[in-house]
């Protein structure tokens, strides 16, 4: 069962997409069976990380000047 606080945090981050124009999106898979979904908007970027063991994805919100990590 997902931790309700984590679910609310994910929802709060996802809601930052409202009213923004999606410019690009992509997926990247990792060797540990996890994957990331990148959503680039006209104002910022959202990164969702999913792993099979996790009850809820981790959602990261990055401002417009966020630098990509090497290999992303």
PDB file of N, CA, C and O in Angstrom:
ATOM      1  N   UNK A   1       0.852  -1.179   0.000  1.00  0.00           N
ATOM      2  CA  UNK A   1       0.000   0.000   0.000  1.00  0.00           C
ATOM      3  C   UNK A   1       0.895   1.239   0.000  1.00  0.00           C
ATOM      4  O   UNK A   1       1.818   1.335   0.809  1.00  0.00           O
ATOM      5  N   UNK A   2       0.630   2.181  -0.896  1.00  0.00           N
ATOM      6  CA  UNK A   2       1.460   3.388  -0.977  1.00  0.00           C
ATOM      7  C   UNK A   2       1.331   4.245   0.284  1.00  0.00           C
ATOM      8  O   UNK A   2       0.276   4.301   0.917  1.00  0.00           O
ATOM      9  N   UNK A   3       2.415   4.896   0.620  1.00  0.00           N
ATOM     10  CA  UNK A   3       2.441   5.862   1.713  1.00  0.00           C
ATOM     11  C   UNK A   3       1.653   7.089   1.249  1.00  0.00           C
ATOM     12  O   UNK A   3       2.015   7.709   0.249  1.00  0.00           O
ATOM     13  N   UNK A   4       0.589   7.443   1.956  1.00  0.00           N
ATOM     14  CA  UNK A   4      -0.294   8.529   1.531  1.00  0.00           C
ATOM     15  C   UNK A   4       0.460   9.848   1.383  1.00  0.00           C
ATOM     16  O   UNK A   4       0.161  10.631   0.481  1.00  0.00           O
ATOM     17  N   UNK A   5       1.423  10.100   2.248  1.00  0.00           N
ATOM     18  CA  UNK A   5       2.203  11.338   2.146  1.00  0.00           C
ATOM     19  C   UNK A   5       2.990  11.369   0.830  1.00  0.00           C
ATOM     20  O   UNK A   5       3.093  12.414   0.187  1.00  0.00           O
ATOM     21  N   UNK A   6       3.543  10.220   0.438  1.00  0.00           N
ATOM     22  CA  UNK A   6       4.289  10.146  -0.819  1.00  0.00           C
ATOM     23  C   UNK A   6       3.351  10.344  -2.006  1.00  0.00           C
ATOM     24  O   UNK A   6       3.700  11.029  -2.968  1.00  0.00           O
ATOM     25  N   UNK A   7       2.173   9.752  -1.941  1.00  0.00           N
ATOM     26  CA  UNK A   7       1.186   9.908  -3.012  1.00  0.00           C
ATOM     27  C   UNK A   7       0.817  11.381  -3.174  1.00  0.00           C
ATOM     28  O   UNK A   7       0.740  11.883  -4.295  1.00  0.00           O
ATOM     29  N   UNK A   8       0.591  12.066  -2.072  1.00  0.00           N
ATOM     30  CA  UNK A   8       0.237  13.490  -2.130  1.00  0.00           C
ATOM     31  C   UNK A   8       1.386  14.316  -2.704  1.00  0.00           C
ATOM     32  O   UNK A   8       1.157  15.257  -3.464  1.00  0.00           O
ATOM     33  N   UNK A   9       2.623  13.965  -2.339  1.00  0.00           N
ATOM     34  CA  UNK A   9       3.790  14.664  -2.878  1.00  0.00           C
ATOM     35  C   UNK A   9       3.882  14.464  -4.391  1.00  0.00           C
ATOM     36  O   UNK A   9       4.144  15.415  -5.128  1.00  0.00           O
ATOM     37  N   UNK A  10       3.669  13.234  -4.854  1.00  0.00           N
ATOM     38  CA  UNK A  10       3.687  12.960  -6.298  1.00  0.00           C
ATOM     39  C   UNK A  10       2.600  13.770  -7.008  1.00  0.00           C
ATOM     40  O   UNK A  10       2.852  14.379  -8.047  1.00  0.00           O
ATOM     41  N   UNK A  11       1.404  13.771  -6.445  1.00  0.00           N
ATOM     42  CA  UNK A  11       0.291  14.509  -7.044  1.00  0.00           C
ATOM     43  C   UNK A  11       0.613  15.995  -7.135  1.00  0.00           C
ATOM     44  O   UNK A  11       0.336  16.629  -8.153  1.00  0.00           O
ATOM     45  N   UNK A  12       1.195  16.551  -6.083  1.00  0.00           N
ATOM     46  CA  UNK A  12       1.552  17.969  -6.060  1.00  0.00           C
ATOM     47  C   UNK A  12       2.545  18.303  -7.174  1.00  0.00           C
ATOM     48  O   UNK A  12       2.414  19.331  -7.838  1.00  0.00           O
ATOM     49  N   UNK A  13       3.530  17.441  -7.375  1.00  0.00           N
ATOM     50  CA  UNK A  13       4.525  17.676  -8.422  1.00  0.00           C
ATOM     51  C   UNK A  13       3.895  17.548  -9.814  1.00  0.00           C
ATOM     52  O   UNK A  13       4.172  18.364 -10.693  1.00  0.00           O
ATOM     53  N   UNK A  14       3.054  16.535 -10.019  1.00  0.00           N
ATOM     54  CA  UNK A  14       2.393  16.328 -11.312  1.00  0.00           C
ATOM     55  C   UNK A  14       1.509  17.525 -11.664  1.00  0.00           C
ATOM     56  O   UNK A  14       1.425  17.910 -12.830  1.00  0.00           O
ATOM     57  N   UNK A  15       0.862  18.105 -10.681  1.00  0.00           N
ATOM     58  CA  UNK A  15      -0.026  19.239 -10.934  1.00  0.00           C
ATOM     59  C   UNK A  15       0.719  20.454 -11.470  1.00  0.00           C
ATOM     60  O   UNK A  15       0.101  21.364 -12.022  1.00  0.00           O
ATOM     61  N   UNK A  16       2.038  20.477 -11.314  1.00  0.00           N
ATOM     62  CA  UNK A  16       2.824  21.579 -11.865  1.00  0.00           C
ATOM     63  C   UNK A  16       2.813  21.577 -13.390  1.00  0.00           C
ATOM     64  O   UNK A  16       3.229  22.553 -14.015  1.00  0.00           O
ATOM     65  N   UNK A  17       2.341  20.486 -13.993  1.00  0.00           N
ATOM     66  CA  UNK A  17       2.221  20.426 -15.454  1.00  0.00           C
ATOM     67  C   UNK A  17       1.007  21.208 -15.964  1.00  0.00           C
ATOM     68  O   UNK A  17       0.964  21.584 -17.135  1.00  0.00           O
ATOM     69  N   UNK A  18       0.041  21.450 -15.113  1.00  0.00           N
ATOM     70  CA  UNK A  18      -1.173  22.140 -15.539  1.00  0.00           C
ATOM     71  C   UNK A  18      -0.841  23.504 -16.125  1.00  0.00           C
ATOM     72  O   UNK A  18      -0.091  24.278 -15.530  1.00  0.00           O
ATOM     73  N   UNK A  19      -1.396  23.793 -17.285  1.00  0.00           N
ATOM     74  CA  UNK A  19      -1.229  25.087 -17.922  1.00  0.00           C
ATOM     75  C   UNK A  19       0.084  25.255 -18.673  1.00  0.00           C
ATOM     76  O   UNK A  19       0.332  26.313 -19.250  1.00  0.00           O
ATOM     77  N   UNK A  20       0.923  24.233 -18.675  1.00  0.00           N
ATOM     78  CA  UNK A  20       2.198  24.320 -19.388  1.00  0.00           C
ATOM     79  C   UNK A  20       2.098  23.572 -20.716  1.00  0.00           C
ATOM     80  O   UNK A  20       1.304  22.645 -20.875  1.00  0.00           O
ATOM     81  N   UNK A  21       2.915  23.999 -21.646  1.00  0.00           N
ATOM     82  CA  UNK A  21       2.977  23.347 -22.947  1.00  0.00           C
ATOM     83  C   UNK A  21       4.105  22.314 -22.915  1.00  0.00           C
ATOM     84  O   UNK A  21       5.255  22.651 -22.630  1.00  0.00           O
ATOM     85  N   UNK A  22       3.771  21.061 -23.209  1.00  0.00           N
ATOM     86  CA  UNK A  22       4.789  20.004 -23.243  1.00  0.00           C
ATOM     87  C   UNK A  22       5.552  20.130 -24.555  1.00  0.00           C
ATOM     88  O   UNK A  22       4.966  20.069 -25.636  1.00  0.00           O
ATOM     89  N   UNK A  23       6.874  20.308 -24.448  1.00  0.00           N
ATOM     90  CA  UNK A  23       7.736  20.484 -25.610  1.00  0.00           C
ATOM     91  C   UNK A  23       8.388  19.177 -26.026  1.00  0.00           C
ATOM     92  O   UNK A  23       8.566  18.914 -27.215  1.00  0.00           O
ATOM     93  N   UNK A  24       8.746  18.355 -25.040  1.00  0.00           N
ATOM     94  CA  UNK A  24       9.425  17.097 -25.332  1.00  0.00           C
ATOM     95  C   UNK A  24       9.172  16.124 -24.192  1.00  0.00           C
ATOM     96  O   UNK A  24       8.901  16.528 -23.062  1.00  0.00           O
ATOM     97  N   UNK A  25       9.263  14.846 -24.500  1.00  0.00           N
ATOM     98  CA  UNK A  25       9.182  13.816 -23.470  1.00  0.00           C
ATOM     99  C   UNK A  25       9.978  12.613 -23.951  1.00  0.00           C
ATOM    100  O   UNK A  25      10.083  12.356 -25.150  1.00  0.00           O
ATOM    101  N   UNK A  26      10.539  11.880 -22.991  1.00  0.00           N
ATOM    102  CA  UNK A  26      11.343  10.710 -23.351  1.00  0.00           C
ATOM    103  C   UNK A  26      11.407   9.755 -22.174  1.00  0.00           C
ATOM    104  O   UNK A  26      11.111  10.122 -21.037  1.00  0.00           O
ATOM    105  N   UNK A  27      11.803   8.507 -22.470  1.00  0.00           N
ATOM    106  CA  UNK A  27      11.990   7.470 -21.460  1.00  0.00           C
ATOM    107  C   UNK A  27      13.435   7.022 -21.483  1.00  0.00           C
ATOM    108  O   UNK A  27      14.097   7.073 -22.520  1.00  0.00           O
ATOM    109  N   UNK A  28      13.921   6.582 -20.335  1.00  0.00           N
ATOM    110  CA  UNK A  28      15.226   5.963 -20.276  1.00  0.00           C
ATOM    111  C   UNK A  28      15.137   4.793 -19.300  1.00  0.00           C
ATOM    112  O   UNK A  28      14.691   4.959 -18.165  1.00  0.00           O
ATOM    113  N   UNK A  29      15.563   3.609 -19.743  1.00  0.00           N
ATOM    114  CA  UNK A  29      15.560   2.410 -18.897  1.00  0.00           C
ATOM    115  C   UNK A  29      16.927   2.226 -18.264  1.00  0.00           C
ATOM    116  O   UNK A  29      17.943   2.635 -18.827  1.00  0.00           O
ATOM    117  N   UNK A  30      16.947   1.613 -17.096  1.00  0.00           N
ATOM    118  CA  UNK A  30      18.182   1.354 -16.363  1.00  0.00           C
ATOM    119  C   UNK A  30      18.319  -0.137 -16.098  1.00  0.00           C
ATOM    120  O   UNK A  30      17.334  -0.874 -16.143  1.00  0.00           O
ATOM    121  N   UNK A  31      19.538  -0.581 -15.822  1.00  0.00           N
ATOM    122  CA  UNK A  31      19.826  -2.002 -15.602  1.00  0.00           C
ATOM    123  C   UNK A  31      19.120  -2.592 -14.387  1.00  0.00           C
ATOM    124  O   UNK A  31      18.948  -3.808 -14.309  1.00  0.00           O
ATOM    125  N   UNK A  32      18.714  -1.766 -13.452  1.00  0.00           N
ATOM    126  CA  UNK A  32      18.058  -2.268 -12.239  1.00  0.00           C
ATOM    127  C   UNK A  32      16.536  -2.377 -12.397  1.00  0.00           C
ATOM    128  O   UNK A  32      15.811  -2.414 -11.404  1.00  0.00           O
ATOM    129  N   UNK A  33      16.054  -2.428 -13.647  1.00  0.00           N
ATOM    130  CA  UNK A  33      14.627  -2.528 -13.978  1.00  0.00           C
ATOM    131  C   UNK A  33      13.834  -1.278 -13.617  1.00  0.00           C
ATOM    132  O   UNK A  33      12.606  -1.320 -13.543  1.00  0.00           O
ATOM    133  N   UNK A  34      14.519  -0.189 -13.397  1.00  0.00           N
ATOM    134  CA  UNK A  34      13.855   1.088 -13.171  1.00  0.00           C
ATOM    135  C   UNK A  34      13.884   1.883 -14.477  1.00  0.00           C
ATOM    136  O   UNK A  34      14.694   1.607 -15.362  1.00  0.00           O
ATOM    137  N   UNK A  35      13.019   2.844 -14.587  1.00  0.00           N
ATOM    138  CA  UNK A  35      13.044   3.704 -15.764  1.00  0.00           C
ATOM    139  C   UNK A  35      12.587   5.093 -15.364  1.00  0.00           C
ATOM    140  O   UNK A  35      11.926   5.289 -14.344  1.00  0.00           O
ATOM    141  N   UNK A  36      12.961   6.054 -16.203  1.00  0.00           N
ATOM    142  CA  UNK A  36      12.628   7.453 -15.961  1.00  0.00           C
ATOM    143  C   UNK A  36      11.847   8.007 -17.139  1.00  0.00           C
ATOM    144  O   UNK A  36      12.115   7.682 -18.295  1.00  0.00           O
ATOM    145  N   UNK A  37      10.890   8.838 -16.824  1.00  0.00           N
ATOM    146  CA  UNK A  37      10.067   9.524 -17.812  1.00  0.00           C
ATOM    147  C   UNK A  37      10.356  11.013 -17.655  1.00  0.00           C
ATOM    148  O   UNK A  37      10.083  11.600 -16.608  1.00  0.00           O
ATOM    149  N   UNK A  38      10.911  11.619 -18.702  1.00  0.00           N
ATOM    150  CA  UNK A  38      11.274  13.036 -18.700  1.00  0.00           C
ATOM    151  C   UNK A  38      10.203  13.822 -19.452  1.00  0.00           C
ATOM    152  O   UNK A  38       9.852  13.476 -20.580  1.00  0.00           O
ATOM    153  N   UNK A  39       9.689  14.869 -18.830  1.00  0.00           N
ATOM    154  CA  UNK A  39       8.693  15.739 -19.464  1.00  0.00           C
ATOM    155  C   UNK A  39       9.261  17.153 -19.436  1.00  0.00           C
ATOM    156  O   UNK A  39       9.423  17.739 -18.366  1.00  0.00           O
ATOM    157  N   UNK A  40       9.561  17.699 -20.606  1.00  0.00           N
ATOM    158  CA  UNK A  40      10.097  19.058 -20.714  1.00  0.00           C
ATOM    159  C   UNK A  40       8.958  19.965 -21.164  1.00  0.00           C
ATOM    160  O   UNK A  40       8.292  19.700 -22.165  1.00  0.00           O
ATOM    161  N   UNK A  41       8.747  21.041 -20.406  1.00  0.00           N
ATOM    162  CA  UNK A  41       7.695  21.986 -20.761  1.00  0.00           C
ATOM    163  C   UNK A  41       8.316  23.311 -21.181  1.00  0.00           C
ATOM    164  O   UNK A  41       9.536  23.471 -21.185  1.00  0.00           O
ATOM    165  N   UNK A  42       7.469  24.238 -21.527  1.00  0.00           N
ATOM    166  CA  UNK A  42       7.936  25.563 -21.918  1.00  0.00           C
ATOM    167  C   UNK A  42       8.537  26.336 -20.744  1.00  0.00           C
ATOM    168  O   UNK A  42       9.158  27.378 -20.958  1.00  0.00           O
ATOM    169  N   UNK A  43       8.367  25.848 -19.497  1.00  0.00           N
ATOM    170  CA  UNK A  43       8.865  26.575 -18.338  1.00  0.00           C
ATOM    171  C   UNK A  43       9.816  25.777 -17.455  1.00  0.00           C
ATOM    172  O   UNK A  43      10.617  26.372 -16.734  1.00  0.00           O
ATOM    173  N   UNK A  44       9.754  24.456 -17.487  1.00  0.00           N
ATOM    174  CA  UNK A  44      10.542  23.646 -16.568  1.00  0.00           C
ATOM    175  C   UNK A  44      10.564  22.190 -17.016  1.00  0.00           C
ATOM    176  O   UNK A  44      10.230  21.880 -18.159  1.00  0.00           O
ATOM    177  N   UNK A  45      10.956  21.304 -16.115  1.00  0.00           N
ATOM    178  CA  UNK A  45      11.081  19.893 -16.458  1.00  0.00           C
ATOM    179  C   UNK A  45      10.621  19.045 -15.274  1.00  0.00           C
ATOM    180  O   UNK A  45      10.884  19.372 -14.117  1.00  0.00           O
ATOM    181  N   UNK A  46       9.928  17.949 -15.587  1.00  0.00           N
ATOM    182  CA  UNK A  46       9.478  17.006 -14.588  1.00  0.00           C
ATOM    183  C   UNK A  46      10.097  15.659 -14.913  1.00  0.00           C
ATOM    184  O   UNK A  46      10.089  15.234 -16.069  1.00  0.00           O
ATOM    185  N   UNK A  47      10.636  14.982 -13.903  1.00  0.00           N
ATOM    186  CA  UNK A  47      11.239  13.663 -14.095  1.00  0.00           C
ATOM    187  C   UNK A  47      10.552  12.702 -13.140  1.00  0.00           C
ATOM    188  O   UNK A  47      10.525  12.925 -11.930  1.00  0.00           O
ATOM    189  N   UNK A  48       9.995  11.628 -13.696  1.00  0.00           N
ATOM    190  CA  UNK A  48       9.352  10.599 -12.882  1.00  0.00           C
ATOM    191  C   UNK A  48      10.205   9.343 -12.954  1.00  0.00           C
ATOM    192  O   UNK A  48      10.543   8.884 -14.045  1.00  0.00           O
ATOM    193  N   UNK A  49      10.559   8.780 -11.793  1.00  0.00           N
ATOM    194  CA  UNK A  49      11.354   7.569 -11.738  1.00  0.00           C
ATOM    195  C   UNK A  49      10.489   6.450 -11.180  1.00  0.00           C
ATOM    196  O   UNK A  49       9.893   6.583 -10.111  1.00  0.00           O
ATOM    197  N   UNK A  50      10.427   5.343 -11.921  1.00  0.00           N
ATOM    198  CA  UNK A  50       9.622   4.189 -11.548  1.00  0.00           C
ATOM    199  C   UNK A  50      10.529   2.980 -11.346  1.00  0.00           C
ATOM    200  O   UNK A  50      11.411   2.724 -12.166  1.00  0.00           O
ATOM    201  N   UNK A  51      10.323   2.243 -10.271  1.00  0.00           N
ATOM    202  CA  UNK A  51      11.029   0.994 -10.009  1.00  0.00           C
ATOM    203  C   UNK A  51      10.007  -0.043  -9.555  1.00  0.00           C
ATOM    204  O   UNK A  51       9.044   0.311  -8.873  1.00  0.00           O
ATOM    205  N   UNK A  52      10.189  -1.315  -9.914  1.00  0.00           N
ATOM    206  CA  UNK A  52       9.197  -2.338  -9.585  1.00  0.00           C
ATOM    207  C   UNK A  52       8.926  -2.501  -8.091  1.00  0.00           C
ATOM    208  O   UNK A  52       7.815  -2.872  -7.709  1.00  0.00           O
ATOM    209  N   UNK A  53       9.906  -2.236  -7.245  1.00  0.00           N
ATOM    210  CA  UNK A  53       9.735  -2.410  -5.796  1.00  0.00           C
ATOM    211  C   UNK A  53       8.989  -1.254  -5.142  1.00  0.00           C
ATOM    212  O   UNK A  53       8.549  -1.375  -3.998  1.00  0.00           O
ATOM    213  N   UNK A  54       8.841  -0.148  -5.842  1.00  0.00           N
ATOM    214  CA  UNK A  54       8.270   1.058  -5.258  1.00  0.00           C
ATOM    215  C   UNK A  54       6.756   1.070  -5.400  1.00  0.00           C
ATOM    216  O   UNK A  54       6.218   0.678  -6.436  1.00  0.00           O
ATOM    217  N   UNK A  55       6.075   1.519  -4.362  1.00  0.00           N
ATOM    218  CA  UNK A  55       4.615   1.620  -4.403  1.00  0.00           C
ATOM    219  C   UNK A  55       4.166   2.832  -5.213  1.00  0.00           C
ATOM    220  O   UNK A  55       3.054   2.855  -5.741  1.00  0.00           O
ATOM    221  N   UNK A  56       5.026   3.830  -5.308  1.00  0.00           N
ATOM    222  CA  UNK A  56       4.683   5.077  -6.000  1.00  0.00           C
ATOM    223  C   UNK A  56       5.945   5.598  -6.677  1.00  0.00           C
ATOM    224  O   UNK A  56       7.035   5.431  -6.131  1.00  0.00           O
ATOM    225  N   UNK A  57       5.834   6.222  -7.847  1.00  0.00           N
ATOM    226  CA  UNK A  57       7.031   6.775  -8.476  1.00  0.00           C
ATOM    227  C   UNK A  57       7.589   7.961  -7.704  1.00  0.00           C
ATOM    228  O   UNK A  57       6.875   8.614  -6.943  1.00  0.00           O
ATOM    229  N   UNK A  58       8.849   8.224  -7.905  1.00  0.00           N
ATOM    230  CA  UNK A  58       9.472   9.435  -7.364  1.00  0.00           C
ATOM    231  C   UNK A  58       9.339  10.498  -8.440  1.00  0.00           C
ATOM    232  O   UNK A  58       9.682  10.262  -9.598  1.00  0.00           O
ATOM    233  N   UNK A  59       8.849  11.651  -8.065  1.00  0.00           N
ATOM    234  CA  UNK A  59       8.642  12.741  -9.014  1.00  0.00           C
ATOM    235  C   UNK A  59       9.547  13.899  -8.626  1.00  0.00           C
ATOM    236  O   UNK A  59       9.508  14.378  -7.492  1.00  0.00           O
ATOM    237  N   UNK A  60      10.365  14.346  -9.580  1.00  0.00           N
ATOM    238  CA  UNK A  60      11.265  15.473  -9.355  1.00  0.00           C
ATOM    239  C   UNK A  60      10.843  16.616 -10.261  1.00  0.00           C
ATOM    240  O   UNK A  60      10.544  16.411 -11.438  1.00  0.00           O
ATOM    241  N   UNK A  61      10.822  17.809  -9.714  1.00  0.00           N
ATOM    242  CA  UNK A  61      10.514  19.000 -10.502  1.00  0.00           C
ATOM    243  C   UNK A  61      11.777  19.835 -10.574  1.00  0.00           C
ATOM    244  O   UNK A  61      12.373  20.161  -9.547  1.00  0.00           O
ATOM    245  N   UNK A  62      12.185  20.181 -11.785  1.00  0.00           N
ATOM    246  CA  UNK A  62      13.398  20.979 -11.984  1.00  0.00           C
ATOM    247  C   UNK A  62      13.039  22.290 -12.655  1.00  0.00           C
ATOM    248  O   UNK A  62      12.239  22.324 -13.590  1.00  0.00           O
ATOM    249  N   UNK A  63      13.635  23.363 -12.173  1.00  0.00           N
ATOM    250  CA  UNK A  63      13.415  24.674 -12.752  1.00  0.00           C
ATOM    251  C   UNK A  63      13.998  24.781 -14.148  1.00  0.00           C
ATOM    252  O   UNK A  63      14.611  23.831 -14.632  1.00  0.00           O
ATOM    253  N   UNK A  64      13.821  25.902 -14.794  1.00  0.00           N
ATOM    254  CA  UNK A  64      14.226  26.069 -16.194  1.00  0.00           C
ATOM    255  C   UNK A  64      15.726  25.988 -16.439  1.00  0.00           C
ATOM    256  O   UNK A  64      16.135  25.778 -17.581  1.00  0.00           O
ATOM    257  N   UNK A  65      16.555  26.142 -15.426  1.00  0.00           N
ATOM    258  CA  UNK A  65      17.997  26.144 -15.639  1.00  0.00           C
ATOM    259  C   UNK A  65      18.660  24.869 -15.137  1.00  0.00           C
ATOM    260  O   UNK A  65      19.870  24.838 -14.911  1.00  0.00           O
ATOM    261  N   UNK A  66      17.860  23.811 -14.963  1.00  0.00           N
ATOM    262  CA  UNK A  66      18.397  22.531 -14.475  1.00  0.00           C
ATOM    263  C   UNK A  66      19.310  21.905 -15.519  1.00  0.00           C
ATOM    264  O   UNK A  66      18.949  21.821 -16.693  1.00  0.00           O
ATOM    265  N   UNK A  67      20.488  21.467 -15.097  1.00  0.00           N
ATOM    266  CA  UNK A  67      21.433  20.802 -15.981  1.00  0.00           C
ATOM    267  C   UNK A  67      21.176  19.295 -15.981  1.00  0.00           C
ATOM    268  O   UNK A  67      20.870  18.719 -14.938  1.00  0.00           O
ATOM    269  N   UNK A  68      21.296  18.673 -17.116  1.00  0.00           N
ATOM    270  CA  UNK A  68      21.159  17.224 -17.239  1.00  0.00           C
ATOM    271  C   UNK A  68      22.338  16.541 -16.574  1.00  0.00           C
ATOM    272  O   UNK A  68      23.460  17.046 -16.619  1.00  0.00           O
ATOM    273  N   UNK A  69      22.094  15.414 -15.966  1.00  0.00           N
ATOM    274  CA  UNK A  69      23.190  14.601 -15.444  1.00  0.00           C
ATOM    275  C   UNK A  69      23.855  13.911 -16.619  1.00  0.00           C
ATOM    276  O   UNK A  69      23.200  13.680 -17.635  1.00  0.00           O
ATOM    277  N   UNK A  70      25.129  13.575 -16.517  1.00  0.00           N
ATOM    278  CA  UNK A  70      25.812  12.900 -17.626  1.00  0.00           C
ATOM    279  C   UNK A  70      25.057  11.628 -18.035  1.00  0.00           C
ATOM    280  O   UNK A  70      24.644  10.839 -17.186  1.00  0.00           O
ATOM    281  N   UNK A  71      24.890  11.450 -19.322  1.00  0.00           N
ATOM    282  CA  UNK A  71      24.217  10.261 -19.842  1.00  0.00           C
ATOM    283  C   UNK A  71      22.720  10.376 -19.929  1.00  0.00           C
ATOM    284  O   UNK A  71      22.068   9.447 -20.405  1.00  0.00           O
ATOM    285  N   UNK A  72      22.142  11.484 -19.488  1.00  0.00           N
ATOM    286  CA  UNK A  72      20.694  11.634 -19.573  1.00  0.00           C
ATOM    287  C   UNK A  72      20.319  12.345 -20.849  1.00  0.00           C
ATOM    288  O   UNK A  72      19.137  12.568 -21.106  1.00  0.00           O
TER     289      UNK A  72
END
